[in-house]
Amino acid sequence: MWMPWLCTVCCEWPKIMRMKHALLISVLMFAALALARPASAQSEEPTEVPEGSDAERPVSTSEREPVMVMDHEVTPMIGLFEVTKDVNVRAGPGTNFKRLAGLKAGERVRAIGQPKDDTWMAVSQGGETLGFIYTPVLVPVVDGALSEQFFGSYMSEDQQNGVACDYRFRFEGKVEVEGGSFETADYEVRFRCASQQGAKIFYAHMFLTEAPIKSKTGQHLIGLDVRSIGDGMEEYLTTRYLYHPKSGDMSFEGHSLPRFANPPKVQEFKTTSIKDALTQALEASVISWTDDAWEKLLTKAE
């Protein structure tokens, strides 16, 4: 039923591409929807965050009453942090206070609160108060869970012969990294795209490492994997970004299959949240895909 309509779209493409972008995307997405089998239809309802998900954000809760830690007043905080280099734990917020213990790079602590001198933080480990640590050696372990799915669209610059897509992005769950001490937050991205070559629905996988992969710099890894693009079953087009949640800085790190993707024109990004970082990484990756990549994605057999 969809083939005559799709042929009409392809034949009349130059005319369609002169229409307003919003109308074009709507028309083309109808073609992509026609390709979906009823059995593969998926709910558009927001995905709930699994029960027990702990939003471990390093956010000071200034509305709470100050508490005392080892005779020092601190403003309560919540958050899980990783130590980036060996550090002393002290009885107060300063190097003049007694050394109580030491922590090795890679160990994790939970925030209790910060004193007026916010270069120090009171921390605990295993439910026991440790003392105060110098804040610059700590990086947050982030929670990548998203409570709602979100949507976006893409249209190539070449409006005459290009590609129009919309996408749906949703959180799937968390996976413990084999041999590592952290989890990745995993996401599913569904694309519905059309061009003169045809219309197609395909899926990609995105992930965020919840702990830094570079402890010294506090950088996490964001990646987008597209299976449908490689020549082999295990050949993925992976695009990687280094993300620093403390500063919001994100940078392009590389592609796995350079012939299917060009280096992005913009390689440094400023983000405001995890969701914003994921969105910018996704859209920068799609923009970088080559004509060969789109041909593969829109014509490759299931």
C-alpha positions in Angstrom: 0.0 0.0 0.0 2.8 2.4 0.7 4.9 1.9 -2.5 2.8 4.1 -4.9 2.8 6.9 -2.3 6.5 6.5 -1.7 7.2 6.6 -5.5 5.2 9.8 -5.7 7.2 11.4 -2.9 10.5 10.5 -4.6 9.4 11.7 -8.1 8.0 15.0 -6.7 10.9 15.5 -4.3 12.2 18.8 -5.7 8.8 20.3 -5.4 8.2 18.9 -1.9 11.6 20.2 -0.7 10.5 23.8 -1.4 7.7 23.5 1.0 8.0 24.7 4.6 10.3 22.5 6.7 7.6 21.6 9.1 5.2 20.4 6.4 8.0 18.5 4.7 8.9 16.6 7.7 5.3 15.7 8.4 4.8 14.3 4.9 8.1 12.4 4.9 7.5 10.9 8.3 4.2 9.6 7.1 6.1 7.6 4.5 8.4 6.2 7.2 5.6 5.3 9.4 4.0 3.3 6.6 7.1 1.1 6.6 6.6 0.1 10.2 5.0 -3.3 10.9 2.2 -3.2 13.5 4.1 -5.8 15.5 7.0 -3.4 15.9 4.9 -0.5 17.0 6.1 1.0 20.3 4.3 3.0 23.0 4.8 6.7 23.0 4.1 6.9 26.7 7.0 8.4 28.8 9.4 5.9 30.3 9.4 5.9 34.0 12.7 5.9 35.9 13.1 2.5 37.6 12.2 2.3 41.3 15.1 2.8 43.6 16.9 5.1 41.1 19.0 7.4 43.2 19.5 10.9 41.6 23.0 11.4 42.8 23.5 15.1 41.9 26.2 17.1 43.6 23.7 19.9 44.4 23.9 21.9 47.6 20.6 21.8 49.4 20.9 25.3 51.0 17.2 25.2 52.1 18.2 22.6 54.7 19.3 23.5 58.2 23.1 23.5 58.7 24.5 20.4 60.4 27.6 19.8 62.5 30.4 17.5 61.3 33.3 17.1 63.7 32.4 20.4 65.4 32.2 22.2 62.0 29.0 23.6 60.6 28.3 22.5 57.0 25.5 23.1 54.5 24.1 19.7 53.6 24.8 18.2 50.2 23.9 15.1 48.3 26.0 13.3 45.7 28.4 10.5 45.0 31.9 11.5 44.1 35.1 9.8 42.9 38.6 10.6 44.1 40.8 11.6 41.2 44.2 11.3 43.0 45.4 10.2 46.4 44.2 12.6 49.1 44.3 13.1 52.8 41.1 13.1 54.9 41.2 15.7 57.7 39.4 16.6 60.9 38.4 20.0 59.5 38.3 22.1 56.4 42.0 23.0 56.0 45.5 21.5 55.9 46.1 22.7 59.4 43.6 20.1 60.8 44.7 16.6 61.8 45.1 14.0 59.2 42.6 11.2 59.9 43.1 8.9 56.9 43.9 8.7 53.2 42.0 7.8 50.1 43.3 6.4 46.9 42.4 7.5 43.4 39.3 5.7 42.2 37.7 5.4 45.6 34.2 6.8 46.0 32.7 8.9 48.8 29.3 10.5 49.5 28.9 14.1 50.2 27.6 15.2 53.6 28.0 18.9 53.3 30.3 21.9 52.7 31.6 24.5 55.1 31.9 28.2 54.3 35.2 27.4 52.6 33.7 25.5 49.7 37.1 24.1 48.6 36.5 21.5 51.3 33.7 18.9 51.7 32.6 16.7 54.5 32.2 13.1 53.2 31.2 9.6 54.3 32.0 6.1 53.0 30.1 3.0 53.8 27.7 4.9 56.0 30.5 6.3 58.2 31.6 9.8 58.4 35.3 10.1 57.2 36.1 13.8 57.6 36.9 16.6 55.2 38.5 16.3 51.7 39.9 18.9 49.4 37.1 19.4 46.8 39.2 19.9 43.6 40.3 16.2 43.7 36.6 15.1 43.6 34.5 14.5 40.5 30.8 13.7 40.5 29.4 10.3 39.6 26.4 11.3 37.6 23.0 9.6 37.3 22.0 9.3 33.6 18.4 8.2 34.1 15.9 10.4 32.3 12.3 10.3 33.5 10.7 11.2 30.1 11.5 10.5 26.5 12.0 13.4 24.2 11.8 14.1 20.4 13.6 16.1 17.8 14.0 16.5 14.0 16.8 16.8 11.5 16.9 18.1 7.9 20.1 18.1 5.8 21.4 21.4 4.4 20.9 20.1 0.8 17.1 20.6 0.6 17.0 19.4 -3.1 18.5 15.9 -2.5 18.8 15.6 1.2 17.3 13.7 4.1 14.6 14.6 6.6 14.2 12.8 9.9 12.6 12.9 13.2 13.8 11.0 16.2 12.6 9.7 19.6 15.1 9.4 22.5 14.4 7.4 25.6 16.2 6.0 28.6 16.4 2.2 28.6 18.2 1.3 31.8 21.7 0.9 33.3 24.4 -1.7 32.6 27.4 -2.5 34.7 30.6 -2.3 32.7 32.4 -5.6 32.7 35.6 -5.4 34.6 34.8 -1.8 35.7 33.4 -0.3 38.9 30.7 1.8 37.3 27.5 1.6 35.1 26.5 3.1 31.9 23.2 4.7 31.3 21.8 3.3 28.1 19.3 5.0 25.7 17.4 4.0 22.6 17.1 6.4 19.6 14.5 5.7 17.0 14.9 7.5 13.7 12.2 7.9 11.0 13.9 9.2 7.8 13.1 9.7 4.1 14.9 10.9 1.0 14.8 10.3 -2.7 16.3 6.9 -2.0 13.4 5.8 0.1 12.0 5.9 3.6 13.2 3.9 6.6 12.9 3.4 10.3 16.1 2.4 12.1 17.4 2.4 15.6 20.6 3.5 17.3 22.1 3.0 20.8 23.5 5.8 23.0 25.2 5.6 26.3 26.8 7.7 29.0 29.4 6.4 31.5 28.2 7.5 34.9 31.7 7.6 36.3 34.6 9.4 34.7 36.7 7.4 32.2 39.5 9.9 32.8 39.7 10.4 36.6 42.3 13.2 36.4 40.1 15.4 34.2 36.7 14.2 35.4 35.6 13.5 31.9 32.8 11.0 31.1 32.2 9.3 27.8 29.1 9.8 25.6 28.7 7.5 22.6 26.3 6.9 19.8 26.4 3.4 18.1 24.6 2.8 14.7 24.6 -0.9 13.8 22.8 -0.6 10.5 25.6 1.2 8.8 28.6 -1.1 8.8 29.4 -3.9 6.3 29.6 -6.6 9.0 27.2 -7.6 11.8 29.5 -6.4 14.4 30.7 -3.3 12.6 29.2 -0.1 14.2 29.5 3.5 13.4 30.4 4.9 16.8 30.8 8.6 17.6 32.4 9.5 20.9 32.4 12.7 23.0 34.1 13.5 26.3 31.8 15.2 28.7 32.6 17.1 31.9 29.4 17.4 34.0 30.9 19.8 36.5 31.8 22.4 33.9 29.3 21.4 31.2 32.1 21.2 28.6 31.9 18.5 26.0 34.2 17.8 23.1 34.2 15.5 20.0 36.6 12.6 20.5 36.3 10.5 17.3 34.5 8.2 14.9 35.0 4.4 14.5 34.3 4.4 10.7 35.7 7.6 9.2 34.3 6.9 5.7 30.8 7.1 7.0 31.2 10.3 9.0 33.1 13.6 8.7 34.6 15.4 11.7 31.9 17.8 13.0 32.3 21.4 12.1 31.7 22.3 15.7 33.8 20.1 18.1 33.5 22.0 21.4 30.2 22.3 23.1 28.8 24.0 26.2 26.0 22.1 27.8 23.5 22.9 30.6 22.5 19.4 31.7 22.9 15.7 31.0 19.9 15.8 28.7 21.3 18.8 26.8 24.7 17.1 26.4 23.0 13.9 25.0 20.9 16.0 22.6 23.8 18.0 21.3 26.0 14.9 20.9 23.2 13.1 19.0 22.5 16.0 16.6 26.1 16.8 16.0 26.7 13.1 15.1 23.8 13.0 12.7 25.0 16.1 10.9 28.4 14.5 10.4 27.1 11.4 8.6 28.2 11.2 4.9 26.1 10.5 1.8 27.5 6.9 1.9 26.2 6.6 5.4 22.7 7.7 4.5 22.6 5.4 1.5 23.4 2.5 3.8 20.9 3.5 6.3 18.0 4.1 3.9 18.6 1.1 1.5 20.2 -1.7 3.6 18.0 -4.7 4.0 16.8 -5.5 7.5 
